[in-house]
Amino acid sequence: DGKPIRQLSPKPIVDAVANKRAMDTAETGFGLELIGAQYVRDLWTAARNQDTIVGDIRTIPQTDPTTYIPIDGALPEMLFVGESTSASATAYTTSKTASSRRTLTAKKFTIQQVWSAELSEDSIIAFTPFLREMLNASAAQHLGSAFLNGDETNAGTGNINLDDANPADTKHYLAWDGIRHYWLVDETGQGINEASAIELANLNVARGRLNGADDDVDNAVGNINWGKNPRDLRVVCDWDTYMALLDSDKVVTVDKYGPAATILTGELGSIYGMPIISPSYATKTEADGKCSDTEASNTRGQITVYAPAGWISGVRRDVQLFFDRIQRTDQFLFELYTRRSFTRFGGNVAAGIYNIIL
């Protein structure tokens, strides 16, 4: 029609992506609340290391809080003498048969747990059996730790489990002096300062120190050698030291260790015939063999070689569990009690290796 053509401005293009309102399972108010959650009604237990030395130690029932255990002492000396040839001959020198005793003093331990009735009603697991199982497992582990780590030193310094802090008065390891204390503190000559990576030969050195006075004929006649049978001994070490033992060139290959080589089995049940365990309460330490309150300072491995027959435990009260309802609070109480004792039966019954660089 002869009119000029007017050019129209193009319509804006809508960015479909920029203006999209997405809903997903992660956004609160727009999907998160629609997603269900499942709880399995079977409790999956953690892979705890349940090894314990409690079952290896001889245990006797205690009929009284303090129990004395009679033990034999040195053998009577046999003398070389001449013939008595007259009526007035001098009497031969007499010999005595020695005896001694050890004292067991019962110490009390407890676990107390309180929970509400609602927790029992609403818990997705059977709560009471779960608590009972955990209390029993805890008792076994803490008693094993008390046997191994016991140290009565209750001060700001010096306790082998807390060398630079004052342990709480209720710590389980304060009940008595245990196996590590014997070779770290009581008889320091029973300890070996490795100051390097583990040298397997030192396990035999430690075992050798379970023999008593063997360099003096008079003493050696009646000597007790606690280390003579390797199957009767136990090697206890922290986990990192155990892993270092697994990698030792003496046990890792088939040509050195046969079908039990750790490269095949992934485990080391015994070494030089001595059974090995690595319980959770055997930990790394500082270079002096004691534990610091600062966990990062505990970097050195440690091994204890001991004769279970050289130690004895007493039970004044076996583990008891009590279940009660607390009136007027709608709560329940689980109580665990036990009274135990522990002591060394003889000398040279443990040795150890400390300051192992890992």
Number of C-alpha atoms within 10 A of each C-alpha: 3 4 5 6 6 6 6 6 6 6 6 6 6 8 8 8 8 7 8 8 8 9 12 12 12 11 11 11 11 13 13 13 11 11 9 6 6 5 8 9 10 9 12 7 7 6 6 8 13 13 15 22 19 19 11 16 18 14 16 15 13 20 11 12 16 15 19 13 13 11 12 11 14 15 15 13 14 8 10 6 8 7 7 11 8 7 6 7 9 9 7 12 7 9 11 9 10 11 11 11 14 15 16 24 23 23 20 14 18 16 14 11 12 13 16 14 14 10 14 15 11 10 12 13 16 14 15 16 10 11 13 17 10 12 21 15 12 14 18 18 21 19 21 24 22 24 29 24 26 26 25 17 20 17 15 12 15 18 25 23 24 21 21 17 16 15 19 10 11 10 13 21 26 21 23 21 22 22 29 27 23 24 23 23 17 11 14 13 13 23 23 21 15 19 15 13 14 22 12 14 9 15 21 15 16 22 30 17 22 24 19 18 17 14 8 8 10 11 14 14 14 16 16 18 19 25 24 14 12 18 14 16 25 23 23 23 26 21 20 17 23 19 16 14 21 20 16 14 13 16 19 22 17 14 10 12 14 12 12 17 20 22 15 12 12 13 15 19 15 14 18 12 13 21 17 19 21 22 20 17 20 21 22 27 25 21 20 14 26 24 23 21 14 12 11 9 13 17 19 26 30 31 29 25 29 29 25 22 16 20 22 21 22 26 22 23 17 12 17 12 15 11 13 11 15 13 8 6 9 11 16 18 14 18 16 18 17 18 19 24 26 27 19 21 18 18 16 26 28 33 29 31 26 25 24 24 16 14
